[in-house]
């Protein structure tokens, strides 16, 4: 082949590469991921989601694409972000932002499959009609809240056996979570003889104001309710608890990894993996109506021994022995 002909052929091939890449991208199934937080604080969870996709045979950028819609900690943006994914005509919507994100997707579409991640019974919430056969276009994972509250309080009491007064922080903007947590914590506290005071916070300023109240009233410990906004502000919460020497129980291990004292709850990374796996199964043709709700079965107690030392606390050997992870 003459040199000029070869160069002409090569130039033509190079010109078609972007077109081919775009064509491949266009033929990939697209997953929409909806969350009111920002991605910077969710790296481990996103890895879990992508692992679930891989378990189902899909790799982002190779045979599936993901359209991310982040609310940047503005929960009121969820409806417009969900509507945008519907306009984009994604193949499936994965909602990882708890109950508010799940309902935003439910309102936005009755046809596009939705895989949710929620902290309460989705039948009670009205997201699905049955755990075994959800019906409609929604299915997903329940990683519990109320069911774990009593256990969290018992573990906190085991660490602080002389504690009598516990402050509870919930997000009033997340009504379903607030109701579930408040009801469960009041019942659990009565059972073990603890007095509780529930405070609300749904903004950064309100978190600061709540801690100012804690400083004045000096409860023996703090119980942080499960909430996506609180998770996005976990560094603020952990730092305030440390600054005011207030032992706190958190709902997930990433608080403890940020310096929090202790956490007990479902493995959220594993729950995100389950959402990814279900999204992948739907891409393969499964119908959400036929996919039973996954109920988290992996729970973990995590203790930060450095934080305990900073608070002057002795962690009982029994508690250390039962912990799934002790951060030194």
Secondary structure by P-SEA (a helix, b strand, c coil): ccaaaaaaaaaaaaaaaaaaaaaaaaacbbbbbbbcccccccaaaaaaaaaaaaaacccccccbbbbbbbccccccaaaaaaaaaaaacccbbbbcccaaaaaaaaaaccccbbbbbbcccccccccccccccccccbbbbbcccccaaaaaaaaaaaacccccbbbbbbbccaaaaaaaaaaaaaaaaaaabbbbbbbbbccaaaaaaaaaaaaaacccbbbbcccaaaaaaaaaaaaaaaaaccccccccccccccccccccccaaaaaaaaaaaaaaaaaacccccccccccccccbbbbcaaaaaaacccccaaaaaacccccc
